[in-house]
Amino acid sequence: MPRLLALLPLLFAASVAAKEAAPAAADPALEKRVMALAEELRCLVCQNQTLADSNAPLAEDLRNQLREKMRQGKSDAEVVDFLVERYGDFVLYRPPLKATTVLLWFGPFLLLALGFAVLLRRVRRRRQAADTEISDADKKRAAELLAGREPR
C-alpha cells in the first residue's frame, strides 16, 4: 500500500503535463486542406519535421495562420507565397531549384565528391611513400640477409 501511495504523485504529474488537443477547424474539408498544405511546409523550430508533424508552439501558430488565410478564401498557392515571402524558401519542405538554393540541392553531392577525391589522393600518396621508402641498395641488402649471406 505505501508503494501505491508513492506512485500517486507521478500519476497527477503526468495528467498536469498533458495538453488538450488543438481544436480542429469546424469545416472538415478546410482541416483536410490545412493538413495537406502543412505536410509541404517545414517547421521553422524543428527544421526536420513538417508543420503537420510538429508540436512546437510556432508550428501551431503557423497552422492557425494557414486556417485563417484559407478561411479568407486564399488559394494554397497564395498561402504558400505569403509564407515564402515572410520566411523565405526555407519554409518549403521541398524548396525550388533556383540560384539561391542550388547549394542546398547539390551541396551534398559536392561534399561527397570532395571526400572521395581526398580519399583517392591519400591512398595514392601512401602507395608512393611505400614504394619510395626503401632504396634499391637497401632492398638488395635485405634480400641478401634473408638468403643467409653476408651483405657486401
C-alpha positions in Angstrom: 0.0 0.0 0.0 2.8 2.5 0.8 4.3 1.9 -2.7 1.0 2.7 -4.3 0.8 6.0 -2.4 4.3 6.8 -3.5 3.3 6.4 -7.2 0.2 8.6 -6.8 2.0 11.9 -7.3 3.5 10.6 -10.5 0.0 10.0 -11.9 -1.0 13.5 -11.1 2.1 15.0 -12.6 1.5 13.2 -15.9 -2.0 14.5 -16.1 -0.9 18.1 -15.4 1.7 17.9 -18.2 -0.8 16.6 -20.7 -2.1 19.2 -23.2 -5.6 19.4 -24.6 -5.8 18.6 -28.3 -5.7 21.5 -30.6 -9.1 22.3 -31.9 -9.7 21.3 -35.5 -11.4 23.5 -37.9 -15.2 23.4 -37.8 -15.1 22.5 -41.5 -13.5 19.0 -42.1 -12.7 19.9 -45.7 -10.8 23.0 -44.6 -9.0 21.0 -42.0 -8.0 18.4 -44.6 -6.7 21.2 -46.8 -4.8 22.8 -44.0 -3.1 19.5 -43.1 -2.3 18.7 -46.7 -0.6 22.0 -47.1 1.1 21.7 -43.7 2.7 18.5 -45.0 4.5 20.5 -47.6 5.8 23.2 -45.2 8.8 22.9 -42.8 8.6 23.7 -39.1 10.9 26.6 -38.5 11.7 25.4 -35.0 12.2 21.7 -35.5 13.5 22.0 -39.1 13.4 18.3 -39.7 9.6 18.0 -39.4 6.7 19.2 -41.4 4.3 21.7 -39.9 1.7 18.9 -39.7 4.1 16.7 -37.6 5.5 19.3 -35.3 4.0 20.1 -31.9 6.1 23.3 -31.4 4.1 26.4 -30.5 5.3 28.2 -33.6 4.1 25.3 -35.7 0.7 25.6 -34.1 0.6 29.3 -34.8 1.6 28.7 -38.5 -1.1 26.1 -38.8 -3.6 28.6 -37.4 -2.4 31.2 -39.9 -2.9 28.6 -42.7 -6.5 28.1 -41.5 -7.2 31.8 -41.2 -5.8 32.5 -44.7 -7.9 29.7 -46.2 -11.0 30.9 -44.4 -10.3 34.3 -46.1 -10.6 32.5 -49.4 -6.9 32.4 -50.3 -5.7 29.6 -52.6 -3.0 27.2 -51.5 -0.5 28.9 -53.8 -1.3 32.3 -52.3 -0.8 30.9 -48.7 2.5 29.4 -49.7 3.6 32.6 -51.4 2.7 34.5 -48.2 4.8 32.2 -46.1 7.7 32.2 -48.5 7.6 36.0 -48.6 7.7 36.1 -44.8 10.1 33.2 -44.0 12.0 32.5 -47.3 12.3 29.3 -49.3 13.4 27.6 -46.1 9.8 27.2 -45.0 9.2 24.9 -48.0 9.9 21.2 -47.3 11.0 20.9 -51.0 12.5 24.2 -52.0 12.5 25.1 -55.7 15.7 24.8 -57.7 17.0 28.3 -58.3 20.2 30.3 -58.0 19.8 30.8 -54.2 19.0 27.1 -53.5 21.5 25.4 -55.8 23.9 24.7 -53.0 21.1 23.2 -51.0 20.3 20.8 -53.8 23.8 19.9 -55.0 25.9 20.6 -51.8 25.6 17.0 -50.5 26.8 15.6 -53.8 29.7 18.2 -54.0 30.8 17.2 -50.4 30.6 13.5 -51.3 32.8 14.1 -54.4 35.3 16.2 -52.4 35.5 13.5 -49.8 36.1 10.8 -52.5 38.8 13.0 -54.1 40.6 13.5 -50.7 40.4 9.7 -50.1 41.9 8.9 -53.5 44.7 11.5 -53.0 45.6 10.0 -49.6 45.7 6.4 -51.0 47.9 7.4 -53.9 50.3 9.3 -51.6 50.6 6.2 -49.3 51.3 4.0 -52.2 54.0 6.3 -53.5 55.5 6.6 -50.0 55.6 2.9 -49.6 57.3 2.4 -52.9 60.0 5.0 -52.3 60.7 4.4 -48.6 63.4 1.7 -49.3 66.1 2.3 -51.8 67.2 -0.3 -54.3 70.5 -0.8 -52.4 68.6 -1.4 -49.1 66.3 -3.9 -50.9 69.3 -5.8 -52.2 71.0 -5.8 -48.8 67.7 -7.1 -47.2 67.4 -9.9 -49.8 71.0 -11.0 -49.1 70.3 -11.0 -45.4 67.2 -13.1 -45.8 69.1 -15.5 -48.0 71.6 -16.0 -45.2 74.6 -14.4 -46.9 76.7 -11.6 -45.5 76.0 -8.3 -47.2 78.8 -6.8 -49.3 
